[in-house]
Amino acid sequence: MVYTITLLAGDGIGPEVIDATLQVLDATGVDFDWDEQTAGMAAYETGGDPLPEAVIESIRRNKVALKGPLTTPVGTGFRSANVQLRQTLDLYANVRPCVSLPNTRARYEDIDLLIFRENTEGLYAGIEYFDARNQIADSINRITRTGSERIIKFAFEQATQMDRERLTLVHKANILKETGGMFLGIGREIAPDYPDLTFDDRIVDNMAMQLVVYPERYDCIVTTNLFGDILSDLAAGLVGGLGVTGGANIGDEYAVFEAVHGSAPDIAGQGKANPTAMIRSAEMMLRYLGEKDAANAVRTAIFEVYAEGEHLTADLGGSASTSEFAQHLASTVASTIAA
């Protein structure tokens, strides 16, 4: 079978980490036909739109996309193409595994967290108002029953299928009694349908502290958009940073797998980028496509390469370039499959 997948190289280091990922995917033996499209700063500079309609049409046609990092201007400029993509395709579930790897110089070992973040509403809905006369800016934190139910059910279903043991719902219902209160209430309504999972909840600020002090106590987390954005980066920091954690945006019809780090224009084109996050996102894509053996081979090879520690990139204290790391990992993947 040949999978036709939309491919977005992205900005900055995006093309480098995408090229590295394609080397590793090629080593799995799974056949791909890449439908290459342009989004982000490159698309904006050439056509004035960071998310051209051709990109949306491609993903709707192919159902699945692999995406490198896209640049988003801070404070001014165009709106995030990442957020726009998620909302346009209704990719309501952001999935962020944060799993320890050897030799990352992380402060913890044996961390295995899985974060489910609502991906289309909350403060990221983009409903903002500015009163120029009084210099007052407002953002609307839109939480809906439909949006809350589907991300919480998604988290329960995925946690059950993956034989996880615990799901913690994170909220701010003590202060945000309507929005946070509804999200928490829906979680409590749904929990009895999944008796094999331990369900509990945490207030978000306490959760941040808990993850820093006792990360080993937690398993799966489900939360709203802004809280999930913050906590998933925090959790990535527990296992070595954004350079080693993958991510997925999943809806009922489409899925986009992406590197969760930035485009790092300061090191673009220098062969310094660590492609692990992009490769781990591709591993998630393989699982989504049902290519479990290939996904397991990539996962096993990543752990093996990190454990041996001889072909790591500079951010991890090694001397391998982006392409050298990818070549060694691809060779390890091929050997794993052959064995």
Residue, then its C-alpha position, 0 to 999 in steps of 0.5 A: m500500500v502507498y500512503t499519499i501524505t501532505l508534506l509541509a517542510g515549514d520554516g527555518i530548520g523545518p526543511e532540515v528536520i523534515d529531510a531527516t525524517l523522510q530518511v528514517l521513514d524510507a528505512t521502514g519500508v513503508d511506501f509514501d507518496w509525498d504531496e508537497q505544499t508550502a505554508g508559514m512564512a515562506a507562503y506569506e512572503t510569496g503569496g501573502d497568506p501563511l496558510p494557502e487554500a491549496v494546503i487545506e485542499s491537500i490535507r482534505r484530499n489526503k486526510v493526513a499531513l506531516k508538518g515541520p515548524l511554522t514561524t508565527p510573529v510575536g505580538t504583531g503580524f499574521r495570525s498563527a497558521n498552526v492555530q488556523l490549521r487546527q480550527t479549519l480542519d477541526l483537529y480538536a485533539n492535540v496529543r503530546p507524549c512526553v517519554s524519557l530518552p537516555n542521555t538527554r541530560a534531563r532531570y528525571e528518568d522513566i517519565d511517561l506522560l501523555i497529554f491530551r489538549e483541547n485544540t480549537e477553542g478556549l482563549y485560542a479561539g481568537i475572539e478578542y476586542f480592543d477598546a482604543r479609547n480606554q486602552i482595554a484589551d479583552s479575550i474571550n475564553r470560549i468553552t463549549r459542552t460539545g468541545s469539552e465532551r469530545i476531547i475528554k471522551f477522546a482522552f478516555e478512549q485513547a487511554t483505555q486503548m493504550d492500557r494506561e491506568r490514570l487520567t487526570l483532568v486539569h482545570k481552574a474551576n475554583i476561579l473560572k467557575e463557568t468555563g472551568g466548572m463546566f469542563l470539570g463537570i463533564g469529566r466527572e459525568i463521563a468518568p463512570d463509563y470508564p471504570d478501568l481508569t482511575f480518574d481525578d482532577r487537579i487545579v492547573d497551578n497545582m498541577a504545574m507544581q506537581l509535575v515538577v516535583y512528582p512527575e512519576r505520579y502522573d500518567c495521562i492528562v486532559t485539559t483545555n487549550l491554553f493550559g494544555d499548551i503550557l503543561s505540554d511544554l513543561a512536561a517536555g522539559l522534564v524529558g529533555g526539551l521540545g527537541v525530543t518530543g513529538g505531537a499530533n493534531i487529530g480530528d474525526e476526519y483529518a490528522v496533522f503530525e508536527a514538530v512541537h518546537g519552533s522554527a529556530p531561524d538562528i540555526a537554520g541551514q547549519g546542520k545543527a538541528n535535532p530532528t528527533a521531535m519530527i521523527r517521533s511525530a512521524e512515529m505517531m503518524l505510522r501508528y495512526l496509519g496502522e503501521k505498528d511494526a514500522a512505528n515500533a522499529v522507529r521507537t526501538a531505534i531511537f532508544e538504541v541510538y540515544a542509549e549508545g550516545e555516539h551519534l547525538t546532535a550538539d544540543l545533547g552534547g554530541s557532534a553529529s550533524t542533522s543528516e549524520f544523526a538521521q543516517h545513523l538512525a535510519s540504518t538502525v531502523a533498517s537493522t531493527i526491521a531486518a532482525 
